[in-house]
């Protein structure tokens, strides 16, 4: 059993929200378990005795609420001090990324290094004081300084890579795009898209296109596709397979336990879409979030099968057609709550091992709201997860980027 003592300004906390709290195992893969708060202590229960980490939304004034985590910790009788362990993980991450990015040579006056030294000094106080309340107070400051330091490090690394990539050539005209929902239209919106972006991403929802079984409404998508063609803007379209609540037609639920029928109906829908737009789409998003099992529950074999079916359909429609597979919850919190879901990295790796051909991996980074893997995270966390996907040796695209306005 893993336990953490938590404190507020007056001492041991009398209440502690468990927003987004979940457990992580090695490689930050979600672990099923139960987390509860009682008498100033967070108690984490799970099967087995392997070391796990706690991940949760944590208030970090003045930065706001961020999803933070501890290192992997073994069980012990004495509770860990939560803020100390959160600070320890962030300091560890700063060191690891400095080495991975080869950025240990930053000058002592660089903002990242100044905040790092502040974090290290406060953390030393936190781990050496015998008073847990004083340790918590010092750890809070260490955590804030470490987060700021790691954000500065991530920004410095991004600046170096941007200069390296675009020093001798300009960015592609398709570097920046925008999602345009087909049912939204108007001259002001079209002028905004025309003037500011060079790539149009056309999201597809099965329920919006096939409004009744066998009856399609193509008009909204047709209007935008025709406009993009006239403006000479490349189009990314999809996902072709999206089984989430917001995309799936109501009449499909009667078949949710009959995979063969579901696949046949999905194939019919996808083939109609691809046949209609194959000549105007530059890249197809063939599948999105199948690994989460958030609505329709699939086995891992069925996830890969649907992805392969969509990819083959597109590639057979036109020689040279480009395809993308999309990850909607890149940090994989869903694995801690859904028994049969797959971590995103494991899913993509299995797709690759099964020989499914695709040209790019799309990663959605939508943050700032609760649920569905959209909790707020800082730049270091976003950089780290993109680095992990890059290890798959597949081009990585940020297919969606959003935050509350």
C-alpha positions in Angstrom: 0.0 0.0 0.0 1.3 3.4 -1.0 0.5 6.4 1.2 1.1 10.2 0.9 0.7 12.9 3.5 -0.8 16.1 2.1 -0.8 19.6 3.7 -2.4 23.0 3.3 -1.4 26.3 4.8 -2.7 25.2 8.2 -1.2 21.8 8.5 -2.5 18.3 7.5 -5.2 18.8 4.9 -8.8 18.3 5.9 -9.9 17.8 2.3 -8.0 16.9 -0.9 -9.6 16.7 -4.4 -8.7 13.6 -6.3 -9.2 15.1 -9.8 -7.6 12.9 -12.4 -5.8 10.8 -9.8 -4.5 7.5 -11.2 -1.5 5.1 -10.8 1.4 4.6 -13.2 3.7 1.7 -13.6 7.0 1.4 -15.6 7.2 3.5 -18.7 4.3 5.6 -17.3 1.7 3.0 -18.3 -1.5 3.3 -16.3 -2.2 0.8 -13.5 -5.6 -0.1 -12.2 -6.1 0.8 -8.6 -8.1 2.7 -6.0 -7.1 6.0 -4.5 -8.8 7.5 -1.4 -8.2 10.4 1.0 -8.7 10.2 4.7 -7.2 12.1 7.7 -4.6 14.0 5.7 -3.4 11.0 3.9 -3.8 9.7 0.3 -3.9 5.9 0.2 -3.2 4.1 -3.1 -4.3 0.4 -3.4 -3.5 -1.9 -6.3 -2.8 -5.5 -6.9 0.7 -6.8 -6.3 3.6 -5.0 -4.7 5.5 -3.6 -7.6 6.6 0.1 -7.3 4.1 2.5 -8.8 3.8 6.3 -9.2 0.9 8.6 -8.3 -0.3 11.0 -11.0 -2.9 13.7 -10.2 -4.0 17.3 -10.8 -2.1 19.4 -8.3 -2.5 23.1 -7.4 0.8 24.9 -8.1 0.3 28.6 -7.5 0.8 30.8 -9.5 0.9 28.3 -12.3 -2.5 26.8 -11.7 -3.6 23.2 -11.7 -1.2 20.8 -13.6 -1.2 17.1 -14.0 2.0 16.0 -12.1 3.4 12.7 -11.0 5.8 11.1 -8.6 8.7 8.7 -9.3 8.0 5.0 -9.0 7.9 4.3 -5.3 7.9 1.1 -3.2 5.4 0.5 -0.4 6.4 1.6 3.1 4.7 2.1 6.4 5.6 5.8 6.8 3.7 8.0 4.3 5.6 9.9 1.7 5.2 13.7 1.6 3.4 14.3 -1.7 4.9 17.6 -2.6 8.4 16.3 -1.9 7.8 13.3 -4.3 6.3 15.5 -7.0 9.3 17.8 -6.8 11.7 14.9 -6.9 10.2 13.6 -10.1 10.3 17.0 -11.8 14.0 17.5 -10.8 14.8 14.0 -12.1 13.0 14.8 -15.4 15.0 18.0 -15.8 18.3 16.2 -15.4 17.2 13.4 -17.8 16.1 15.8 -20.5 19.2 17.9 -20.1 21.2 14.8 -20.9 18.9 13.6 -23.7 18.8 17.0 -25.4 22.5 17.6 -24.7 21.8 20.9 -23.0 24.0 20.7 -19.9 26.2 23.5 -21.4 23.7 26.2 -20.8 25.2 29.2 -19.1 24.6 29.7 -15.3 22.8 32.9 -16.2 20.2 31.1 -18.4 16.7 31.3 -17.0 16.4 27.5 -17.0 19.6 27.1 -14.9 18.7 29.9 -12.5 15.4 28.3 -11.7 17.0 24.9 -11.5 19.5 26.1 -8.9 16.6 27.5 -6.9 14.7 24.3 -7.2 17.7 22.2 -6.0 18.3 24.5 -3.0 14.7 24.3 -1.8 14.5 20.5 -2.5 17.6 20.0 -0.3 15.8 21.7 2.5 12.7 19.6 1.9 14.5 16.3 2.1 16.7 17.2 5.1 14.2 18.7 7.5 12.5 16.3 10.0 9.4 18.4 10.2 6.9 17.2 7.5 5.0 20.5 7.4 8.3 22.5 6.8 9.3 19.9 4.3 6.0 20.4 2.4 6.5 24.1 2.4 10.0 23.9 1.0 8.9 21.2 -1.5 6.2 23.5 -2.9 8.7 26.1 -3.7 11.1 23.5 -5.2 8.3 22.1 -7.3 7.3 25.6 -8.7 10.9 26.4 -9.5 11.5 23.0 -11.1 8.4 23.3 -13.3 9.5 26.8 -14.4 13.1 25.5 -15.0 11.9 22.6 -17.1 9.6 24.8 -19.2 12.4 27.1 -19.9 14.6 24.2 -20.9 11.9 22.9 -23.2 11.6 26.3 -24.8 15.3 26.6 -25.3 15.5 23.2 -26.9 12.6 24.0 -29.2 14.3 27.2 -30.3 17.5 25.3 -31.1 15.6 22.8 -33.2 13.6 25.4 -35.1 16.8 27.3 -36.0 18.4 24.1 -37.1 15.5 23.0 -39.2 14.6 26.2 -40.9 18.0 28.0 -41.1 18.5 27.2 -44.8 14.9 26.7 -46.0 11.5 28.1 -45.2 8.8 26.1 -43.5 6.5 24.0 -45.8 3.3 25.7 -46.8 1.5 22.8 -45.1 3.2 23.3 -41.7 0.3 25.0 -40.0 -3.4 24.1 -40.6 -6.7 24.5 -38.9 -9.7 22.3 -38.2 -12.8 23.4 -40.1 -16.0 21.8 -39.0 -18.1 21.2 -42.1 -21.3 22.5 -40.6 -19.7 25.9 -39.8 -19.7 28.2 -42.8 -19.7 31.9 -43.7 -17.7 34.5 -45.5 -15.9 35.7 -42.3 -14.7 32.2 -41.5 -13.6 31.5 -45.0 -11.6 34.7 -45.1 -10.0 33.9 -41.8 -8.9 30.5 -43.1 -7.8 31.9 -46.5 -5.6 34.6 -44.9 -4.0 32.8 -42.1 -3.4 29.1 -42.8 -2.3 27.0 -45.7 -3.8 23.6 -44.8 -7.4 22.7 -44.1 -8.2 19.8 -41.8 -11.7 18.4 -42.4 -13.0 16.4 -39.5 -15.4 13.7 -40.3 -18.1 12.3 -38.0 -19.9 9.2 -39.2 -23.2 10.3 -37.5 -23.1 13.7 -39.4 -22.5 12.1 -42.8 -24.7 9.0 -42.6 -27.7 10.7 -41.0 -29.8 7.6 -41.3 -28.6 4.1 -42.2 -27.9 4.2 -45.9 -28.8 7.9 -46.3 -25.9 10.4 -46.6 -25.7 14.2 -46.3 -22.6 15.2 -48.2 -23.4 18.9 -48.8 -21.5 20.5 -45.8 -18.2 18.6 -46.6 -18.6 19.1 -50.3 -18.8 22.9 -49.9 -15.6 23.1 -47.9 -13.7 20.6 -50.1 -14.7 22.6 -53.2 -13.6 25.8 -51.6 -10.2 24.4 -50.5 -9.7 23.1 -54.0 -10.4 26.5 -55.5 -8.0 28.2 -53.0 -5.3 25.6 -53.7 -5.1 24.5 -50.0 -4.2 20.9 -49.2 -6.8 18.9 -47.3 -6.4 16.4 -44.5 -9.6 14.4 -44.0 -10.8 12.1 -41.3 -10.8 10.1 -39.2 -12.4 7.4 -41.3 -12.8 5.2 -38.2 -13.8 6.9 -35.0 -16.0 4.9 -32.6 -16.4 7.6 -29.9 -19.8 8.8 -28.7 -19.5 12.1 -30.6 -18.9 10.3 -33.9 -20.8 7.0 -34.0 -24.4 6.9 -35.4 -27.0 5.8 -32.9 -28.2 3.0 -35.1 -24.7 1.3 -34.8 -25.1 0.5 -31.1 -27.4 -2.5 -31.8 -24.3 -4.2 -33.4 -21.8 -3.3 -30.6 -21.4 -7.0 -29.6 -21.2 -8.2 -33.2 -17.8 -7.2 -34.5 -18.1 -8.8 -38.0 -21.3 -6.8 -38.7 -19.7 -3.6 -37.3 -16.7 -4.0 -39.5 -18.8 -4.6 -42.6 -20.9 -1.5 -41.9 -17.8 0.6 -41.2 -16.2 -0.7 -44.4 -19.3 0.3 -46.4 -19.2 3.8 -44.9 -15.5 4.3 -45.4 -15.5 3.1 -49.0 -18.2 5.6 -49.8 -16.3 8.5 -48.2 -13.0 7.5 -49.9 -14.6 7.0 -53.3 -16.2 10.5 -53.1 -13.1 12.5 -52.0 -10.1 10.4 -53.1 -9.1 13.0 -55.8 -9.0 16.0 -53.5 -7.5 14.7 -50.2 -3.8 15.1 -49.6 -3.7 12.9 -46.5 -6.3 10.6 -44.8 -6.7 10.3 -41.1 -7.6 6.6 -41.2 -8.3 5.9 -37.5 -8.5 7.8 -34.3 -8.4 6.7 -30.7 -9.4 3.0 -31.3 -7.0 2.0 -28.5 -9.0 3.8 -25.8 -12.1 1.6 -25.9 -14.0 4.6 -24.6 -17.3 3.7 -26.3 -17.2 0.6 -28.4 -15.1 -2.1 -26.8 -12.7 -3.9 -29.1 -10.1 -6.5 -28.5 -6.5 -5.5 -29.5 -6.8 -7.7 -32.6 -10.0 -5.9 -33.7 -8.3 -2.5 -33.1 -5.5 -3.4 -35.5 -7.9 -5.1 -37.9 -10.0 -2.0 -38.3 -7.0 0.2 -38.7 -5.5 -2.1 -41.4 -8.9 -2.2 -43.2 -9.1 1.6 -43.3 -5.5 2.0 -44.4 -5.8 -0.6 -47.2 -9.0 1.0 -48.5 -7.3 4.3 -48.9 -4.1 2.9 -50.5 -6.1 0.9 -52.9 -8.2 3.9 -53.9 -5.3 5.9 -55.3 -1.6 5.1 -55.8 0.5 7.2 -53.5 -2.3 8.1 -51.1 -0.9 9.2 -47.8 -2.3 8.0 -44.4 -2.1 9.0 -40.8 -3.1 7.2 -37.6 -4.2 9.4 -34.8 -3.7 9.2 -31.0 -6.3 11.1 -29.0 -5.1 10.6 -25.4 -1.4 10.5 -25.7 -0.6 10.2 -22.0 -2.7 7.1 -21.7 -4.7 7.8 -18.5 -7.5 5.7 -19.9 -5.5 2.5 -19.3 -5.8 3.0 -15.5 -9.6 2.9 -15.8 -10.4 0.7 -18.8 -9.3 -2.9 -18.5 -9.1 -3.7 -22.2 -7.7 -0.4 -23.5 -4.2 -0.2 -24.8 -1.5 2.4 -24.0 -1.0 4.6 -27.1 2.6 3.7 -27.6 1.9 0.0 -27.3 -1.0 0.3 -29.8 1.1 2.1 -32.4 4.0 -0.3 -31.9 1.6 -3.3 -32.5 0.2 -1.7 -35.6 3.7 -1.3 -36.9 4.6 -4.9 -36.0 1.5 -6.2 -37.7 2.7 -4.6 -41.0 0.0 -1.9 -41.3 1.4 0.8 -43.6 0.9 4.5 -42.7 2.9 7.7 -43.4 2.5 9.7 -40.2 1.4 9.5 -36.6 -1.0 12.2 -35.5 -1.0 13.3 -31.8 -3.8 15.3 -30.4 -2.7 17.8 -27.7 -5.9 19.2 -26.2 -5.5 20.5 -22.7 -7.2 22.5 -20.1 -10.4 20.6 -19.4 -11.2 17.7 -17.1 -11.7 14.1 -18.4 -10.7 12.4 -21.6 -7.0 12.9 -21.0 -7.3 16.7 -21.4 -5.9 17.8 -18.1 -3.5 20.8 -18.2 0.2 19.9 -18.6 3.3 22.1 -19.0 5.6 22.3 -22.0 8.1 19.8 -20.5 5.4 17.1 -20.3 4.2 17.8 -23.8 7.8 17.8 -25.2 8.5 14.5 -23.4 5.5 12.7 -24.8 6.3 13.8 -28.3 9.8 12.6 -27.8 8.5 9.1 -26.9 6.4 8.9 -30.0 9.3 10.0 -32.1 11.2 6.9 -31.0 8.8 4.8 -33.1 10.7 6.0 -36.2 7.5 7.3 -37.8 6.9 11.0 -38.7 4.9 12.7 -35.9 2.4 15.4 -36.5 0.5 17.4 -33.9 -2.9 16.8 -35.5 -4.8 18.9 -33.0 -3.7 21.6 -30.5 -6.2 23.3 -28.3 -6.8 24.9 -24.9 -9.6 27.0 -23.4 -9.6 30.6 -24.5 
